[in-house]
């Protein structure tokens, strides 16, 4: 019985350790990008946005946030792919891909409505295994890891 309980505990421990580094780095990256976005938000003036296509707003803040996220994630996970709302996919051959919305809620941002976030997900073989959303103005972090719950 003791061996079975130890085996169960080791499986649970291993499962809880999965994606630990990825979660830590994604949370750090989201928070760093969020601080930059918040600085820009405080100085933002309406009319500074551009349209990539009708009703699809993009700002230099989206690009700046994306650059910071890419840099942080690539430094720690150089072999993982990257998909972003603002850029083309990078390293498409990896089983792992970061999926990024560097300024989730750009329209709100540009109209000075304080509901926007940084959103990051990690997929493994096209299945989401981890997600992080950082609400910049409220300074609240939400995350979930497959099989480990949401917080």
Backbone bond lengths (Angstrom), bond angles and torsions (degrees), N, CA, C in turn:
res aa  C-N    CA-C-N  psi(-1)  N-CA   C-N-CA  omega(-1)  CA-C   N-CA-C  phi
1 X - - - 1.442 - - 1.529 111.13 -
2 X 1.341 116.43 -40.75 1.455 121.30 -179.91 1.525 110.69 -59.79
3 X 1.344 116.98 -42.45 1.468 121.13 -179.31 1.532 110.85 -63.86
4 X 1.317 116.99 -39.29 1.471 120.70 179.56 1.529 109.77 -65.56
5 X 1.343 116.71 -45.51 1.464 119.81 178.56 1.521 111.26 -61.76
6 X 1.335 117.91 -39.99 1.467 121.09 177.91 1.529 110.48 -64.15
7 X 1.317 116.55 -40.54 1.460 120.40 179.25 1.526 110.62 -64.00
8 X 1.316 116.27 -43.12 1.472 120.61 178.83 1.529 109.97 -63.36
9 X 1.329 116.96 -45.85 1.460 120.69 179.22 1.518 111.76 -61.83
10 X 1.326 117.76 -39.93 1.469 119.56 -179.52 1.520 110.78 -67.94
11 X 1.336 118.63 -35.61 1.468 121.64 176.40 1.529 109.28 -65.93
12 X 1.328 117.52 -45.16 1.466 120.76 178.86 1.523 111.01 -63.54
13 X 1.340 117.17 -41.62 1.459 120.88 178.72 1.521 109.88 -62.91
14 X 1.326 117.39 -45.65 1.465 121.21 179.77 1.530 110.09 -61.05
15 X 1.325 116.21 -44.37 1.464 120.36 -178.77 1.527 110.02 -61.21
16 X 1.344 117.15 -40.63 1.460 120.42 179.25 1.522 112.89 -71.76
17 X 1.318 117.75 -18.44 1.462 121.46 178.41 1.531 111.47 -88.69
18 X 1.325 117.67 -15.33 1.457 120.47 -179.08 1.527 109.70 -62.56
19 X 1.287 115.72 135.33 1.470 123.77 176.59 1.525 113.21 64.87
20 X 1.321 117.46 18.27 1.460 120.43 -179.63 1.537 110.97 -62.24
21 X 1.331 116.62 -47.37 1.467 120.12 179.78 1.529 110.33 -65.96
22 X 1.327 117.15 -43.30 1.462 120.77 179.83 1.522 111.15 -59.85
23 X 1.330 116.94 -42.49 1.456 121.37 179.63 1.528 110.49 -63.84
24 X 1.311 116.49 -46.71 1.466 120.87 -179.35 1.525 110.82 -59.30
25 X 1.318 116.78 -47.25 1.472 121.34 -177.99 1.530 110.57 -68.17
26 X 1.324 117.90 -41.59 1.473 120.80 179.37 1.529 110.46 -62.16
27 X 1.318 117.38 -41.14 1.465 120.91 178.87 1.530 110.73 -64.74
28 X 1.328 116.66 -43.50 1.470 120.45 177.91 1.525 111.03 -62.29
29 X 1.325 115.94 -45.68 1.465 120.54 -179.01 1.524 110.74 -61.85
30 X 1.325 117.41 -44.86 1.461 121.56 -179.83 1.527 110.89 -61.83
31 X 1.310 116.35 -41.63 1.452 120.08 -178.69 1.532 111.34 -68.46
32 X 1.327 117.51 -41.67 1.472 120.67 178.39 1.521 111.08 -63.61
33 X 1.330 116.52 -45.82 1.465 120.27 177.93 1.524 109.97 -63.40
34 X 1.311 117.16 -39.25 1.457 121.93 179.49 1.523 112.74 -61.67
35 X 1.326 117.26 -38.15 1.467 120.37 178.52 1.528 110.62 -63.89
36 X 1.328 116.49 -39.62 1.470 120.45 177.00 1.523 111.03 -65.21
37 X 1.320 116.05 -42.53 1.469 120.67 179.79 1.529 109.82 -63.32
38 X 1.312 117.14 -42.03 1.464 120.85 -178.78 1.528 110.81 -61.54
39 X 1.334 117.59 -41.63 1.472 121.03 177.23 1.525 110.15 -58.76
40 X 1.322 115.92 -44.72 1.466 120.28 -179.47 1.530 111.06 -66.78
41 X 1.315 116.93 -38.60 1.473 121.72 -178.96 1.519 110.85 -60.76
42 X 1.316 116.87 -40.70 1.459 121.00 -177.80 1.529 111.88 -65.10
43 X 1.335 117.11 -24.12 1.471 121.62 -179.58 1.528 112.78 -108.02
44 X 1.313 117.40 4.09 1.471 121.28 -172.77 1.526 111.59 -69.37
45 X 1.328 114.86 140.74 1.458 121.46 173.90 1.517 108.63 -123.08
46 X 1.318 115.95 135.83 1.472 119.81 178.24 1.522 109.72 -55.08
47 X 1.320 115.27 148.95 1.459 120.35 178.44 1.518 113.44 92.52
48 X 1.325 118.27 0.22 1.457 120.89 -179.12 1.530 113.07 -91.67
49 X 1.316 117.75 -0.03 1.470 121.47 -176.90 1.523 110.34 -89.50
50 X 1.331 115.40 159.74 1.457 123.05 174.36 1.528 107.96 -121.70
51 X 1.326 116.52 165.23 1.457 121.62 178.78 1.517 109.22 -112.98
52 X 1.360 117.39 125.95 1.457 119.46 174.26 1.515 109.71 -76.98
53 X 1.308 118.00 -32.85 1.460 125.99 171.06 1.527 105.76 -156.15
54 X 1.326 118.85 169.33 1.465 118.46 -176.79 1.533 112.49 -51.14
55 X 1.317 114.27 130.41 1.468 123.34 178.43 1.532 113.91 66.14
56 X 1.329 117.87 14.67 1.470 122.43 177.35 1.529 108.11 -118.19
57 X 1.325 115.33 93.54 1.462 121.42 -176.23 1.522 110.03 -81.37
58 X 1.337 115.11 142.16 1.460 121.43 171.30 1.527 107.06 -139.33
59 X 1.322 116.38 143.70 1.459 121.45 179.20 1.515 108.91 -126.93
60 X 1.321 115.83 166.87 1.454 118.47 174.63 1.525 109.47 -66.00
61 X 1.327 117.31 -20.70 1.463 121.35 178.49 1.528 109.80 -67.91
62 X 1.337 117.52 -40.79 1.471 121.40 174.42 1.527 109.47 -56.09
63 X 1.330 115.31 -48.76 1.475 121.26 -177.22 1.527 111.47 -65.16
64 X 1.323 115.99 -42.01 1.471 120.37 179.99 1.532 110.58 -63.77
65 X 1.321 115.84 -43.75 1.461 121.05 178.62 1.528 110.30 -64.03
66 X 1.335 115.89 -45.07 1.461 120.28 179.41 1.528 111.01 -58.73
67 X 1.314 116.99 -44.80 1.473 121.86 179.92 1.529 110.68 -59.46
68 X 1.333 116.57 -44.42 1.474 120.65 179.07 1.532 110.80 -63.86
69 X 1.330 116.86 -43.73 1.467 120.74 179.67 1.524 111.11 -64.25
70 X 1.343 116.55 -47.65 1.465 120.55 179.33 1.525 110.27 -57.11
71 X 1.317 116.41 -47.30 1.464 121.02 -178.18 1.526 110.96 -59.17
72 X 1.314 116.29 -48.56 1.469 121.52 -177.35 1.540 111.47 -64.48
73 X 1.320 116.44 -46.44 1.464 120.36 -177.47 1.525 111.88 -71.39
74 X 1.328 117.16 -41.31 1.474 120.71 -179.60 1.520 111.17 -64.95
75 X 1.340 116.54 -37.43 1.464 120.78 179.33 1.530 110.67 -59.74
76 X 1.314 116.55 -39.70 1.458 121.47 -176.13 1.528 114.20 -91.75
77 X 1.334 116.98 -24.22 1.468 121.42 -178.06 1.531 108.96 -137.39
78 X 1.321 117.68 68.98 1.468 120.72 -173.11 1.528 114.68 -62.89
79 X 1.317 118.30 -22.89 1.466 120.89 -177.61 1.521 113.71 -92.85
80 X 1.319 117.71 -5.89 1.468 121.04 -179.90 1.532 109.59 -79.98
81 X 1.321 115.68 146.42 1.453 120.57 174.93 1.512 110.70 -75.47
82 X 1.326 115.40 166.98 1.465 121.63 179.16 1.520 108.72 -137.36
83 X 1.314 115.66 132.84 1.459 121.99 174.83 1.525 105.58 -130.72
84 X 1.333 115.96 127.83 1.450 119.61 179.80 1.510 110.09 -133.39
85 X 1.317 115.16 151.75 1.452 120.55 178.14 1.527 110.84 -61.49
86 X 1.310 117.12 -28.68 1.461 120.80 -173.95 1.528 114.68 -96.34
87 X 1.325 119.05 -15.10 1.466 121.64 -175.83 1.517 111.52 -133.59
88 X 1.311 115.04 171.14 1.463 119.82 175.92 1.525 110.19 -75.45
89 X 1.316 116.08 165.11 1.466 121.64 180.00 1.529 109.91 -70.63
90 X 1.326 115.56 142.55 1.460 121.93 177.39 1.524 109.17 -117.59
91 X 1.324 117.49 143.29 1.467 123.97 177.20 1.529 111.15 53.25
92 X 1.307 115.74 60.31 1.465 121.81 -176.66 1.524 113.73 -67.06
93 X 1.338 118.21 -13.43 1.463 121.46 -175.80 1.525 113.95 -84.37
94 X 1.315 118.15 -5.76 1.459 121.34 -178.68 1.532 110.73 -79.57
95 X 1.334 116.20 146.40 1.470 121.07 173.05 1.528 110.99 -70.08
96 X 1.343 115.78 -26.38 1.460 121.84 179.77 1.520 109.77 -102.79
97 X 1.331 116.15 137.13 1.462 120.87 175.38 1.519 110.31 -141.23
98 X 1.326 114.69 133.16 1.450 120.80 170.89 1.518 107.48 -82.79
99 X 1.310 117.03 134.40 1.464 122.91 177.60 1.529 105.90 -116.41
100 X 1.330 115.52 121.50 1.461 119.79 -168.05 1.523 111.62 -126.55
101 X 1.311 115.45 134.91 1.464 121.64 163.60 1.524 103.99 -118.52
102 X 1.337 117.11 100.58 1.464 120.53 -171.13 1.526 114.77 -67.18
103 X 1.322 116.75 -23.87 1.462 121.68 174.13 1.521 106.55 -144.27
104 X 1.313 114.83 86.40 1.463 122.05 -178.09 1.523 107.69 -78.94
105 X 1.328 116.10 106.71 1.458 121.30 -175.02 1.521 111.05 110.98
106 X 1.323 116.16 38.17 1.467 120.70 -178.07 1.528 111.72 -57.55
107 X 1.318 117.41 -40.72 1.467 119.70 179.79 1.524 110.52 -60.14
108 X 1.322 117.00 -44.31 1.470 119.97 176.61 1.526 110.55 -60.02
109 X 1.316 116.26 -45.15 1.467 120.98 179.21 1.522 110.77 -56.34
110 X 1.330 116.47 -48.96 1.471 120.50 -174.82 1.519 113.14 -69.96
111 X 1.324 117.96 -21.83 1.462 120.80 177.53 1.529 111.64 -100.28
112 X 1.323 114.82 11.85 1.467 123.79 178.32 1.523 112.37 59.80
113 X 1.310 115.35 38.31 1.464 123.00 174.04 1.526 105.42 -99.96
114 X 1.315 120.75 119.79 1.468 122.34 -167.08 1.533 116.54 -79.24
115 X 1.322 117.29 32.52 1.468 119.76 177.85 1.519 108.94 -115.24
116 X 1.333 115.78 93.32 1.456 122.87 177.48 1.524 107.70 -155.72
117 X 1.318 116.03 165.02 1.460 120.01 -173.01 1.525 110.70 -154.02
118 X 1.310 115.13 173.74 1.454 123.31 167.13 1.525 105.66 -106.12
119 X 1.325 117.08 128.48 1.470 120.91 -179.19 1.518 110.28 -121.65
120 X 1.320 115.55 131.24 1.464 122.46 -179.58 1.522 107.98 -135.93
121 X 1.321 116.10 136.56 1.465 120.86 173.81 1.519 108.00 -133.39
122 X 1.304 116.36 157.57 1.457 122.40 174.44 1.515 107.75 -122.48
123 X 1.326 115.45 128.46 1.459 119.02 176.07 1.522 109.25 -112.17
124 X 1.323 114.52 146.93 1.454 122.09 173.82 1.524 106.00 -122.89
125 X 1.315 115.71 117.40 1.466 122.21 -176.46 1.532 110.64 50.02
126 X 1.332 114.95 47.24 1.472 124.59 175.03 1.532 114.24 69.18
127 X 1.315 117.67 16.39 1.467 121.88 175.10 1.530 108.15 -117.57
128 X 1.320 116.59 127.96 1.470 120.62 -179.74 1.525 109.43 -67.78
129 X 1.343 115.14 127.08 1.462 120.35 -179.22 1.527 112.30 -117.23
130 X 1.329 116.53 -12.61 1.454 120.89 -176.84 1.524 107.95 -157.51
131 X 1.327 117.14 143.50 1.459 121.05 175.96 1.525 109.64 -147.21
132 X 1.333 114.79 143.78 1.458 122.52 178.94 1.519 107.68 -135.05
133 X 1.327 116.43 133.45 1.462 121.45 172.26 1.522 107.23 -129.64
134 X 1.323 115.02 127.34 1.460 120.43 179.28 1.523 109.17 -112.24
135 X 1.325 116.74 111.84 1.456 123.08 175.79 1.529 106.74 -80.50
136 X 1.304 115.18 107.22 1.460 122.47 -169.45 1.527 112.81 -66.16
137 X 1.315 117.79 -49.46 1.462 121.03 -175.37 1.528 111.49 -69.54
138 X 1.312 117.50 -40.86 1.468 120.52 178.74 1.524 112.74 -81.39
139 X 1.347 117.17 -9.82 1.460 123.06 -177.75 1.535 110.50 54.46
140 X 1.344 114.73 48.43 1.462 120.91 179.16 1.523 109.49 -121.22
141 X 1.326 115.75 136.63 1.459 122.95 -179.69 1.523 108.75 -112.00
142 X 1.320 115.42 130.71 1.461 122.06 176.47 1.523 107.18 -119.73
143 X 1.345 117.51 140.00 1.450 119.20 179.08 1.515 110.65 -152.26
144 X 1.318 113.90 160.17 1.474 121.64 176.89 1.509 107.70 -148.20
145 X 1.319 115.28 144.89 1.461 122.16 174.83 1.524 106.46 -129.90
146 X 1.320 114.48 133.40 1.473 120.39 -177.02 1.539 110.30 -50.69
147 X 1.329 115.47 126.88 1.454 121.63 177.41 1.517 114.63 77.10
148 X 1.337 117.73 1.83 1.461 120.41 -176.36 1.517 113.46 -122.99
149 X 1.315 117.66 -0.03 1.455 120.86 177.16 1.512 113.17 95.78
150 X 1.324 114.72 179.74 1.462 123.07 -179.82 1.522 108.57 -125.78
151 X 1.312 115.98 144.81 1.464 121.48 -175.04 1.507 110.83 -138.17
